[in-house]
């Protein structure tokens, strides 16, 4: 729940200055001239590469090295996705009170240590299912922290008229990671060893740590700080500690109320939940279908998955142009229908011929293009409708609702694969993804025009 730009999509115009807002205020300078943004972009790119490598390494280790079955693979994927359900709301409340740089640096350090420990366990011959489960849960937990923090970090580093270009660049880096990550993970597991594959992810997270820790800007935190809370407490009658809810839960409730009180953000949550649940089930079956029914090697599996990356790169470029030309609602609904519908062609494939691999690459390309177009457009909608001090909690709430069901989706995919067979299960779970564009078409999201409304007041 999960997730490039080329330089052209985020580059300045010929003057090197972005267009100013309609209000006549001075135009904001190009983000690429900001060294802190460049450090964020580089660090996030490398971190996403590590994450996408790990997402392929751990399941392939289980399937190809340990001989895991459908149920065991479903459990492994569910364990890695469970932190989204368990921690997203807490992380969103914390991120609004912390410096996002600190959160990202600690998350990178923790993921590097977790994968390094897995590599050491493999070298000692102890990289069995329990070690993989522990590693998947640790990496998944820290990825929740990193992903919520990087989504909130841009709002604190850039002006609002720079958000589209900044999001295009950051989401573009994720697409670049999708190009290299699956192929790298598949090749490492297939050609080398599981410990080396795990160590590669640890190295990438360490490089991200080195880049992000160099961000120097004194980042504003819009949530009232402790000093303000202390002053308010001095003015209010003291209450027994048992009658005062913990501040973190109060912030979580504020985030939930804000998102559920906005019809467009509420629709984003529902559509995202339907998509991520079905995608989790689909990918669990898909990762079994490719090597077992189609008899593809680890390298070929990585190639098929990696094709999502170039499509996501194209989707990021389109996201900088199409919503402003055709309207955000039209783009969201049509792109989701085209991208999600592409997977319906996969169950019809047979054999491991070159034609099969080419067809899988084409499906991933279409899925990546339109999926990324939806991702970037939705992120722009969410950021435009959310005031600065609520960005972390809004992102976390949508992540919680949208991806909270992914562990259950992974378990369902494993169950269906064992009971119904891989081909029928893949057709059913892929069809389930089309519920997402249907929900968007029936919601206020479909009526969003070429420009987005101003942020809704927090009301707290």
N, C-alpha and C positions, 0 to 999 in steps of 0.2 A: 501499500500500500502501500506500489510504489510506488511518476515520476522527472548546451550546445549551441550554442549558436555558432554560426560562423561569424567571422569578423564582419562580414558584410551586413549581417542582420542587426548588429549592435554598434556599428561604426558611426562616427559623426558624419555630418554632411561636409561639403567641401570647405566650409569655413571652420570646421572643427568644433562647432558649437551647436548644441541641440536646439530645436525650435522652442521658443519660449511659450509659456502658457498664454491663453487668450486674454488674460487679465492685463497684459501689458507689462508684467514684471520682467526683470532682466532674465534672459535665457540662461539655463543651467549649462555649465561646461560639460564636455563629454565625459562620461563615466570612465572611459579608457585612459583619461589623463589623471585619474585619481589612483594613486598607488595602493591605497587600502582596498579599493574595489578590485584592483588587479590581483592582490593577494587573496582576497576572498574567492574570486573566480578560479584562480589556480588551485587553491586548496580544496574548493568544493569539487572541481573537476577530478582531481586525483582521488578524493574521498569517494566520489561516485564510482570511479573505476574500480576501487577496492571493493565497494559494496556489490557491484554487479559481477565482479569476479567471484566473490564469496558466495553469492546466491546460486551460482552454477557449480562451484567447487564442492560445497557440502552435499547437495543432493546427488551429484555424480559420484562422489566418494561412496555414498551409501549404496547406490544402485550398482556401480561397476566394480567397486573394490570390496564392499562388504556383502554384496548380494541381497540388498534389502528388497522386500516385497512391496506391494501396493500399500498395504496398511502401515508398514514401517515408514515408508516415504511420506505418507500423509501425516503421520505423527511428527516426523522430523520437521516438515514444513510448518505444521501447526505450532510447534514449540518456538520456532524462529519468528513466527508472526504474532504470537500471544502477547508480547510486550506492547504492541499497538493497542490492544484492547485493555490491558491492565494499567498502562502508564500514560497514555497520551494526554488525558485531561490534567493529571498532576504535572507533567512536563510543561504543558502550555502555561499553567499558572506560574511555574518557577521561571520559565524563560522570560515572561513579562517583568520579572523582578531582577533578573541577572543580566550581565553583559553576554550577548550572544557569542562573542569571541571566546569567552571563558568556557561556555557550554561546548562549543565545537571542538576546542582544543582538548578538553578532558575526554570527550567522546572518542576522538581520534586516538588518543593515548590508550584508552581502555580497549578499543577494538584491536589495536596493534598487539597489546599484551595478550588478549584472548586468543587470537589466531597464532601468535607466537607460541603460546602454551600448547595449542593443538598440534603445531608442527613438532614441538619437542616430544609430545606424547606419541606421535607417529614414528619418530626416529627411535623411540624406546619400545615400539611394538605395542603400544597401549591405546592406539586410536581406534577404539571400537565404538559401537552405537552410543553408550553412555557419554563418552567424551564428545561425540558429535552433537548430541542433544544439549550438553552444557555449553558448548561453543556457539551453537545456533541461538540459544536463548540469550547469551551474553552479548553477542554481536547485534541481535535484534533489539535488545534493550537500549544499547548505546546508539544504534541507528535512529531510534525514535528521538532521542535528545538532539542528535545532529540535524535531522531533517526538519524538526520544528524550529530549531535555532536558525538554520540558514534561510528558511522562509521569512523569518522575522527580521533577519539582519539587514536585508536590502532596504527595508523601509526606514531603518535607522541610519543608513549610510547615504541614501540617495534622496533627492527631491522627488515629489510625487510625479512631476512631468518626466522623470527619468525611469519610472517603474517598468514601463513596457519594454524599453530597451534593456534594462537590467535583467528583467525576468527572461527575456529572450536569450540573453547571454548565459545566465545560470542554467536555464533549462536546456540550452544548447550544449552546455558542458555535460549534462546528464546524458544527452543523446550520444555525444562522443564516447562517453563511458560505455553506453550500450553497444556501440560498435566494437570496441576492443575487449570489454569485460567478459562476455560469454565466450568469445573465441579463445581468449587467453585462458580462462578457467577450464574449458573443455580440452584444450591442447595440453595444459599442464597435467591434468588428471590422466589423460590418455597416454601421453608420451613420457611423462616423468613419474613422479610419485605424489601421493596425497600430502605428505608433509611439505614438499616443495610447493605444491599448489596453495596450501594454507599459508606458508611463509610469504608467498608473493602478495597476498592480501595484507598481511601484517606490514610489509615494507611500504605498500601504497598508503596505508593509513598513517604511517610514520612520516611520510613525505608531506601529506596534507597537514599534519600537526605542525611541521616546520614552517609551512607557508602561512597558515592562519594565525599562528602565534606572533607573527611580525606585524599584524594590523595594529596601528598606533592610535587611531582616532578615539577620542573620549566619547564613547557611545552613550547617547541619552537613553534613559529608561523612563518611559512615560507613566508607568504605574506609580502611584504614590509611594514614596520611600518611607523607611522606618521612622525618620524624623517627623514626617507629616502625621503618620499614624500615632506616634507618641504624643504629639501636640493635641490631636483630637481626643485621645484617651484622657489627657489631663483636663479637658473641658467637659467630659462626660462623666456622669456618676459611675463609680466603680461597680462592676458586676462580678459575681462569683465566676471563677474561671470555667466552671462546669456549664454556665449558661451562655458563654461566649463561644461561638463556633470558631474553629481554627481559621486563621486568615487564609490559608491556602484553599480551604473548602469554600470560603466566601468568594474568592476570586474565580474558582471553578464554576460556581453557580452563576456568577456574572457572565462568564463566557458562554455558558449553556443558554442563559436567557437571551443574550444578544443574538446568537446564531438562530435559535428557534423562533425568535421574534421577527426575523426578517424572512419574508416568503422566498426570496431568491436563494439565500444561503441555506434555508431549510430544504429547498429542492435539490441543491448541490449535495447535501448530506444523503438524501434518499437515493438519488441517482448513483452517487459514488458507492453507497453500500451495496446496491444491487450489482453494480459492475464488479467491485472488488471481491464479493462473495463468489460470483460465478467465475471470475478470472482465476481465483485461487483453486477452485475445483478443477477448472480446465487445465491449468498448468500442472497440477499433480498428475492428471491422466496423461497429459502431453509429454511430460518428461519420462513416462514409462512407455508411451506409444512409439516414440521415435526410436529408441534402441531395441525394443522387443518386438513390435509388430512390423516396423519398417526396417529393422536390423541396421540402423545407422551407427557409425562409430562415434566415439566421444568428440572427435574433431568435427565430424559432420553435424552432430547435435549443436556444438558451439557455433558453427557457421550459420545454421538455420536460426538460432537465437540471436546471433549478432546482427543479422539483417534488420532487426528492429531499429538498430542505431542509426543507419543512414536515413531510414524513414523518419525517425524522430528529429534528425537534423533538418530535413525538409519541412517537417511539421512546425518546427520552431520558426523557420523563415516565413512560412505561410501565416503563422499566428501574429506576426508583426504587421500584416497587411490586410488579411481577409476580414477580421471582425470590423475594422473601420470602414470597409467597403460594402459588405453585405449585411452587417449587423451581427452582434454577438450571439443572439438567439438562434438565428439561421445557421451560423457556423457550428455552434455547439451540437444542435440536434442532428444535422446532416453528417458532420464528421464522426460523431459517435456511432451512428447507424452504419456508415461505410466501414469504419475501422473494426467494430465489433463483429460485423457480419462476415468479415474476411475469414475468420476461423471456421466457419461452417463448411469450407471447402476441404479442410484437412482430413476428416474421416473418409473422404472418397479416395485418398491416395493409397497406393499399394507398392510394395517393393522398395529396394534401395538404389534404384537407377539414378543417373544424373538428372533425368527429368523430374523425379520425385524431389530431389534436393533443390532444384531450381524452383519448383512449385512452392516448397516450404519457404524459400527465400522471398518469393513474391508475396506470399501471405504475410510474412513478418514485416516486409517493407510497407505494405498497405496498412497493416495494423499499427506500425510505429508512426507512420506519417499522420494518420488521422487521430490516433490516440494522443500524440504529442500536441496536435492542434487543439484538442479538447483540454489537455492538461494546462497549457499556457493560458488559454482563454479563461478557463475557470479560475486560475490563480489571479489573473488580472481582475476578474469580477469580484473575487473575495477581497483582494487588497483595496479595490476602489470603494467597496461598501463598508469597510471597516476602519474606524479611527485608529490612530497610531498606537495608543495605549492598550488596544485590545487585539493587536495583530497576532501575538503569540497564542493567546487563548482561542481566537477564532480558528487559526490554523490547526491547533491541537484538537479542538472540538470536531471540526470537519474530518480530521484524520481519524479520530476515535470512532465516530459514527460510520465513516466511509470504509475504514479498514478494520474495524473491530471484529467484524464477522469473518475475516479471512482465515483464522484458525479453523473455524467450523467448515468453511468452504474447502480447505485442504483435507480435512477429515472426511467430508462428504465425497470428494474426488477419489480418495483412496478406497472408501467403502464401495462406491459405484464400480470402480475398476475391478475390484475383487468379485463383485456379485454379478455385474452385467457384461463384463468384458470391456476391453479398452476402446474399441471402435464406437460402440453404441454410447458408452459413457462420455466419450469426447464430443459426440454430436449433441447430446442432451445438455451438457454443461456449456458448450459454445453457444447454443441457442439461448441459454439463460442470460448471456451478456446483453442480448438485445432489449432486455427489460430496462436498461439504463437510458438509452435514447427515448424509449417510450415515456418514461417518467418525466424526462426533461421536456418532451413535446407537450405534455399535459400541464406544465407548470409555468410560472411567470418567467422562467429563464428563456423560454421560446420567444417571448415578446421583447427581450432586450434589444435595443437598437444599436446604432453605430457608436453612440457615446454612452458612457456609464453614469449613473447618478452619483451624487456626492455621498460621502460616508453618512450613515445614520447615527444620530447622537446615541451615546452609551446609555443614558438614562439612569446612571448610578452615581 
